[in-house]
Amino acid sequence: MSTPYRAGAFRLSPEDYRAQTDAARANPEAYWQDQGKRLDWIKAPSSAQDTGTGWFSDGTLNASFNCLDRHLETRGDQTALIWQAEEAEHIIRLTYRDLHERVCRLANVLRDHGIRRGDRVAVHLPTVIEGVVSMLACARLGAIHVVLFGGFSPEAIADRLADSGASLVITANVGRRGAKRIPFKTTMDSALSLRPDSLSVKHVLVVSVTDEPVPMQAGRDDMLNPLLAVASA
């Protein structure tokens, strides 16, 4: 069964929705196998659902590739991400090609810091572009990203770092909320000092949101922007 999406449309009509629902109910396996073809697979799954192992369980794909690489040839210069800063006039539009380059650079920085498939990376960032880039870079390497809410206390962050076994943290010097500055890096420093014996964090990469300096621990902390500037794209 072919998906009845109209060209250029991102919403289903009521009629299309009912047709999709009827098809999924009539033959779930065939329906979801067909939907799976909308993705690019490294190894295509032999079935859609297995009650014991979940969805598409014997298939292999890369989420970062599906979000970025497969669009480069035909949509590379189209906008992939629109970021709105605190100031209404400050808007950044990244094309698929731009975003792909940023993701590859960060993935290579992570790899240079020992991150491999299955490792956990904690993402503790305000609403900056690097948040999206970090998640896609982790997916590119097969690493697992752990999102830490910017409003968490040091104690709450320490608990989640310990539970996840994160070996690397991506944070920011500060976050911006109007004129207010949120101390992301110093909050992370406090969290890491609470449970030094139960945490696995070896590296902290710091995004420069503003020019405000923050304490840095030699051998553990690095400013991210200079590393990205020299990383392979």
SVG drawing of the C-alpha trace seen along z (x, -y; Angstrom):
<svg xmlns="http://www.w3.org/2000/svg" viewBox="-13 -42 58 55">
<polyline fill="none" stroke="black" stroke-width="0.4" points="0.0,0.0 1.4,-3.4 1.2,-6.3 -1.5,-8.7 0.4,-11.9 -0.2,-14.7 2.9,-16.3 4.1,-19.1 1.6,-18.3 2.5,-17.6 -1.1,-16.8 -3.5,-14.0 -7.0,-14.9 -9.8,-13.2 -10.2,-10.8 -6.5,-9.9 -6.5,-9.4 -9.4,-7.0 -7.8,-5.1 -4.5,-4.8 -6.3,-3.7 -8.4,-1.1 -5.2,0.3 -3.3,0.5 -6.2,2.4 -6.7,4.8 -3.1,5.8 -0.7,4.2 2.3,6.1 2.0,5.0 1.0,1.5 4.0,0.9 6.4,2.6 5.3,0.2 5.8,-2.8 9.2,-1.5 10.2,-1.9 10.1,-5.7 13.4,-5.3 16.8,-4.5 18.0,-1.3 21.6,0.1 19.9,3.5 16.2,3.7 14.0,5.4 12.4,8.7 9.2,7.8 7.6,4.8 6.6,6.0 7.6,8.8 5.7,9.0 8.9,10.2 11.5,7.7 9.6,4.7 9.4,2.8 11.6,3.5 13.9,5.4 16.3,7.0 16.7,3.8 19.6,1.4 19.5,-2.3 21.2,-5.5 18.9,-8.3 21.3,-11.0 21.7,-9.7 18.0,-9.7 17.6,-13.2 20.5,-14.7 22.5,-12.7 19.8,-11.3 18.5,-14.9 21.8,-16.4 21.6,-15.6 18.1,-16.9 17.4,-19.2 20.9,-20.2 20.2,-24.0 16.7,-23.9 16.2,-25.1 16.4,-22.3 16.4,-24.2 15.2,-27.7 16.6,-29.0 15.1,-32.0 17.3,-33.9 16.2,-36.0 16.1,-39.0 13.2,-38.9 15.4,-40.0 18.1,-37.4 17.1,-34.3 19.5,-31.7 18.4,-29.4 20.5,-26.4 20.3,-24.3 20.6,-20.6 24.1,-21.0 24.9,-23.5 23.4,-21.3 25.1,-18.2 28.5,-19.9 27.9,-21.0 26.8,-17.5 29.8,-15.9 32.2,-18.3 30.7,-17.6 30.6,-13.9 34.3,-14.0 35.0,-16.0 33.1,-13.5 35.0,-10.6 38.3,-12.4 37.1,-12.4 36.6,-8.7 32.9,-8.4 31.9,-5.2 28.7,-3.3 26.7,-2.7 28.4,-5.4 26.2,-7.9 26.6,-11.7 24.7,-14.1 23.3,-17.2 22.8,-20.1 22.1,-23.1 19.8,-26.1 17.7,-26.4 20.7,-26.8 21.4,-25.2 24.1,-23.0 21.3,-21.1 19.9,-19.8 23.5,-19.3 24.5,-17.3 21.6,-14.9 22.2,-14.2 26.0,-13.9 25.3,-11.3 23.0,-9.4 25.6,-9.5 28.1,-7.6 25.5,-5.3 25.9,-7.0 23.0,-7.6 22.2,-11.2 20.8,-12.0 18.9,-15.3 19.4,-17.2 16.8,-20.0 18.4,-23.4 16.3,-24.0 17.6,-20.9 19.4,-21.3 23.0,-20.1 21.7,-17.1 19.2,-16.2 21.9,-16.4 24.3,-14.3 21.6,-11.6 21.0,-11.4 24.7,-11.4 25.2,-8.5 22.1,-6.6 23.0,-7.0 26.7,-6.4 27.4,-9.4 31.1,-9.7 30.9,-13.1 28.8,-16.3 28.0,-19.0 26.9,-22.2 27.1,-26.0 28.9,-28.8 25.5,-30.4 21.9,-30.4 20.0,-33.5 16.5,-34.4 16.0,-38.0 18.5,-40.0 18.9,-37.0 21.8,-34.6 21.4,-31.0 24.7,-29.5 24.8,-26.2 28.5,-25.5 28.8,-26.3 25.7,-24.2 27.3,-21.3 30.5,-21.8 28.5,-21.6 26.8,-18.4 30.1,-16.8 31.6,-17.7 28.7,-16.0 29.4,-12.4 32.9,-12.1 33.2,-8.4 30.0,-7.4 30.2,-9.4 31.8,-8.4 32.2,-11.8 35.7,-12.3 35.1,-15.3 33.0,-18.4 32.6,-20.4 31.3,-24.0 29.4,-26.0 30.0,-29.7 26.6,-31.3 28.0,-34.7 31.5,-36.0 31.2,-35.6 34.1,-33.5 33.5,-30.4 35.8,-28.3 37.4,-25.5 39.1,-22.4 42.3,-21.4 42.3,-18.0 38.5,-17.7 36.9,-20.8 37.3,-22.3 35.5,-25.1 33.7,-23.5 33.8,-26.3 37.6,-26.1 37.4,-22.3 34.7,-22.5 36.6,-25.1 39.4,-22.6 37.4,-19.4 36.8,-17.5 33.5,-18.3"/>
</svg>
